[in-house]
């Protein structure tokens, strides 16, 4: 084994010199499918909430508690999925988490009271965030360094189509009858089909290397290289990269020894503020519009129009992510979201609400692929998924209190106060990243 380690090139060196081929494009489509229903499912309750509130006579505070339960589940899922994925592999963990969120989304559809819905949303959240953490790590490890930011953006462009599509599914299903909101959750469960196509994905050879399974890593690399060689001919030569040391277990001690604990704390703070700002807007637009005087149908119409901004937002991220340093892109986009969100909250004109709501949804989803690429590439392979999961998960846990706080602000200080709070959160993201964020453009993942 030692002689093999000394003579072979690392997975990082072999993957990073590859041109984009069918393997990468197929992975892009499959991961886009996972994100399509994962991102759609995150928003199903936000779109269904006005109808549930009307049907069951719920208060804004009760809607806040159910939304909070989802984020408690997302914390549990992100932290556990990262840990599990660092042990059983990226591909197996991705299948497991996708089946989990899809299965529990289906159970949302048969909830008979608020308690049952709260429990099923909590368990759905476990799978939703787990799938996200595993998927963004898989992308960072399988795509070449020069392209991983762009392909994170392209995958998110596919996935983010799930938000407006789900919005329009809700717009047309919910008015059809008392069962309409239940059908929205059935729609969100279609990720159950993912295992039928998952055989086209390979396990991460970087993960194999860090578990000492060099022959497995080489077998995967050989298959990928042969596929691309068949398309483009001879491959570029491999650039020497330092050999990888196998590590079976990630630990806090390793984070401290490697100087990554402060970085982990930084990313926890970034994820907390972006999650509060992101879901403070996206999860509450339909409900707050309805509570502010719009009918349920008109609130859904406006939120559906706003949600379309997600797709061009991710497309923009794909175009710019690898052109400039992601640290400064993230800073700039965060400030734009803060300004547009504040203008949205200060207006009561339909045109202004739709225009600036569209811009918030657009730039939020420009931001998301940038942070999804930025977080895992800031940590080494042995702790990449664990660190990403902890940062992402604690951010989600913080948002267990976010909906309750939004409900408090709306009840006591009115509609506009919610958007001042959202702008503050995005301003904090910009400040943290600009002041302390690492530079990562083109970094070779070790």
N, C-alpha and C positions, 0 to 999 in steps of 0.2 A: 504493500500500500504506500509506504514512504517513497519508494522509487517511482511509482506512478505519480505521486504528488509532485515530485521534483521535475519530471519530464513533461508534464502536461501543461497546457495553457488554461488559465482560469475561465470560468463561465463568463465573467465580466468582459474579459478580453475578446472572447469568441462572439458573444452576443452584440457588443457595442460596435463591432466593425461590419455587421451585416447590413446590406441594403434592405429596405422594406419589401416584403414579398407576400405571397398568398398566406403564409402562416400568420403574419401580423394582421393582414386584412380580415382573415377569418376570426382571429381572436378579438379584433375590434368589434366585429358584428355581434359575436356571442356575448362579450362583456357589455356592449350597448343594450342587448336584450335584457340582461340582468338589471342594468341601471334603469331601463325604460319602466319596468314594473316596480322596481324598488322605489324610484323617485315618484312614480305615480301613486304608489301605495302610501308613501309618507304623507301625501296630500289628500288621500281619500277622506279622512275624517274632517279635514278643513273644509272640503267641498260639501260633505254630507251634513256637517254640524248644523247649519241653519234649518234644514228639514227635520233633523232629529230634535233640535231644540223646540221647534214648533209642534212636532208630533207628541213629544213627551212632556212638554211644558217646562223645560229646563231653564235655569238661569245662566247668565254669562259665566258666573263663578263655577258652576257645575261643568260647563263646557271646558273651562280652564283646567279643572281637576282631571278630566278624562284626557285632555291633551298632555298634561303633565305626566300621566301614567305612561304614555307612549315614550316619553323621554327618559323616564326611569328605566324602562325596558331597553332603550337604546344604549344607555350607559352600561347595563349588564351585558348586552350583546357585544358592544365594541371592545370592552376590556376582556371578556372571555374569548371572543372569536380571535382576537390578536394572539392571545396566549395559546389557544388551540392550534391556530394556523402555524405558529412557529414550531409546533411539535408534530402535527399530522400532515402538514403540507398545505400549500395554497389552494390547489385544485380541489382536494377533498373538502376543505373547509368552505370553499365557495359553493359547492353543491349543497352541503349541509345547511348553510345559512340561508340560501335561496329557497330551499324546500321549507325551512322553518317559517320565514316571513310569509310565504305564499299560503301555507297551510293555515296559519292563524288568521290571515286576512280573510280566508273563507269562513272561519268561525265568527269573525266580526258580523257577518251577514245574518247570523241567526241569534245574535244577542237579544235577550228578552227584557232587560232592564239596564239601568245605568251601571250597576255593579258588574254585571256580566260584560258589558261593553268595555268598562275600564280594565278588567282583567285581560280580555282578548286583545285590546290595544297595547297593553303593557307587553304581552308575549309577542305580539307582532313586532313591536319595537326592538325586541331582542334580535330577531333575525334581520331586520332592516339595517341596523347599524353594523351588525356583524358582517353582512354581505358587502357593505361599503368599504369597511376597513380591509377586508381580504382582497377585494377587487382592486383598490387603488395601489395596494402593495404589489399585487400580481403585475399590474401595468408597469410600475416602476422597475420591476425586475426582469421583465420579458422584452421590453422595447429598447432599442439603442438609446444611449444617453443623449445623443443629438436630437432625437425625435420623441422622447417619452412625454415631454410637455405637450407637444402638438397632438399626439395620439390620445393623451388624457382628455384633451379638449374635444377631439373628434368623437371619442367614445361617449363623453358627456353630452355632445350634441345629439347623438342618437338617443341616449337615455333621457335627456330633458324633454324630448318630444312627448314623453310619458306624462308630463305635467299638464300641458294644454290639452292633450288628447283626453286625459282623465277629467279635466275641467269640463270639456264638452260632452263627454259621456255622462257626467253628473248633470250637466245643464239639460240634457234631453231625457235622462232616465228619471230623475227625481220628480219632475212635474207629472209623470205618467201615472203615479199612484202612491199609496201609502208604503208600498214595497220598494219604491224607487231607490231610496238611499241604501237599502240592503243590496240591490243589484250592483251598486257602485263598488262595494267591497268584493263581490264575486269577480268583477272585472280586475280588481287589484290582485287577485289570486292566480292569474294566468302565468306567473313565474314558475308554477308547478311543472311546466313543460321543459324547463331548462335542462334537467338531467338527460333528456333524449338527445341533446346536441353536445353535451359536455365532453364527449369522447374526442372531439376535435381539438380540445385544449391539451397542452402538455403541462406536466408539473414543472415548477421553477427549478432549473438546474442550479441556481444559486442556493436554493434551499437544500438541495441534495448535497452540495459541497459542504455547507456549514454543518451538516450532519454526518460528514465523513463518507457519504455514499457516492464516491467518485465515479464508479462504473455506471451507476444510474444517471448521474449528471452527464457523462460523456455520451451515453446512449440517446438521451434527449437532444443534446446538442448536435449529434450526428444526424438525427432525423430532421431537425430544423434546417441545418446547413444543406442537407441533400435536397430538401424541398426548394430552397432558395437557389441553389446551384442549378437545379433543373430549369429554373426560370431565367436566370441572368448569366449563367456560365460561371467562369472561375470567380471565386470570392476574394475580397481583399485580404492581404496578409494579416496575421494576428499580431497586435502590438503587445509587447511584454507588459504584464501587470503582476504586482507582488502576489505570491501564492497565498491561497486562502487557508486559514487554520480552522479545522472543524470544531464546532461548539454545539453541543447537544442541548444546552439549556441557557436561555437568556436570564439575566438576573439584574437586580438593582445594583449589586456590587460591580457588575460589568459596566453599567451606565456611569457609575461614579468614577471607576478607574479610567474609563475612556473619556472622561470630561463631558459626558452628555447629560448629566442630571440637570444642570442649569438650563440646557436647551430643552429638555423635556418640560420643565416648569414653564418656560417661555411659550412652548406650543400649547400647553394646557390653557394658559391665559388667552392665547389667540383664539383657540377653539371655543372657549367659553363665550367670549364677546361676539365672535362671528355667529355662533349658534343662537344667542339671544337676539341679535339683530336680524339674522336670516329668518328664523321662525316667528319672531315677533311680527314680522311683516307677512310672510307667505301663509302662515297658518291661520291668521286672523282676518285677512281682508274680507272674505265673504260674510263672516259673522258680524264684524264691526260695521260693514256697510248696511247689513240688514238691521242691526240695532240702531243705526243712525238715521233710519227712516226709509231706506230702500226696501222694496218687496224682496222676498227670497229669490224670485225669478230674475228681477233686475240686478240684485246683488251678484247672482251667479253669472249673469251676462257680463257684467263689468269685470269680475274676477277672472272669467274665462279669457276675455280680451287682454287683460293684464298679463296672464300666464303665458301668452304666446311669446312674450319677450324672452323667455328662457332659452328658446332655440337659437335665435341670432346671438344671444349672449355667449353661449358655449361655442358657437362657430367662431366668434371673435377671439375667444381664448385659444382655440386651435391655431388661429393665424398668427397670434402674437407671442404665445407662450415661450417658444424657443428662440425668438429673435432678440429679446432683451432679458436682463437679469430679472428673475421672477420676484425677488424681494421688492423691487421698485414698482413692478407692475401691480403687485398685490396692494402696495401702499396707495398708489394712485386710484385704483378701482374702488378701494374701500372709501376713500374720500368722496368720490363721485356718488356712490350709493348713499352716503350720509346726506349729501346736499339734496339729491333727488327725493329721498324719503322724507326729508323735512318739508320740501315744497309740496309733496303729495298730501302730507298731514295738515298743511295750512290752508288747503283749498277745499271748497265744497261744490265746485263746478264739475259737472260730469266730464267734460273734455279734458280738463286739467287732471282730474283723478285718473282717467284712463291713460293719458300721455305719460305722466310722471310715474304712475304705477307700472306701466309698461317698461319705462327706463330702469326703475328699481329692479323689477324682475329680470330684465336683461343683464344689467351689470352685476347683480348678485350671482347670476349663472356664468358670467365671465370670471368672477372671483372664484367660484367653487372649483373648477378644474385647475386653476392656478394653485390653490391651497392643497388640493388633492395630490398634485404632482410635487409640491414643495415639501410637504410634511414627510413622506417616506424617504425622499432622497436626502433628507437631513440627518438620517441615522444609518448605522451599519446594518448589514443583513441579519446578523445574529439577534438583534433586538428591534429590527425595523417594524415588524408587524405588532409586536408588543408595545413599542413606544407610540406608534401611530394609533393603536387601539386605546391606549390610556389617555392620550391627548383628546382624541375624538370622543371617547366615552365620557370623560369628565365634563367635556363641553356639553354633551347631551344631558348629563345628570344636572348640570347647572340650569338647563332649560326646563327641568321639572318644576322649578320655581318661577321660570319666566312667564308662562301663561297665567299663573296666579297673580303675578305682579302686573301683567297687562290688564287683567280683569280689575284689579284694585285701581290702577291709574284711570281706566275708562270710567269706572263707577264714581270715583271721587274727584277726578280732575278733568274728565272729558276726553273726547276723541283725539284732539291735537296732542295732548300730553303723551299718548302712546308713541307718536312718531318723533317727538323730541327725544324720548328714551331710546328709540331705535337708532336715530342719528348719532347719539352719544356712543352707543355700542360700536358702530362702524368707525367712528373717530378713534376709539381706543384700539381697534385692530390696526389701523394705519399707524398710530403712534408706536405700538409694540413692535411691529414688523420693521418699520423704518429705523427704530432706535437699536434693536437687539437682534434682528433676524440675520441668519447666515446667508452668504452668497453661494448659489448652487448651480448656476448655469453650466451645463455640459459636464458636471461632475461625474467621475467614474464611481459607480456604487461598489463598495467593498464589503 
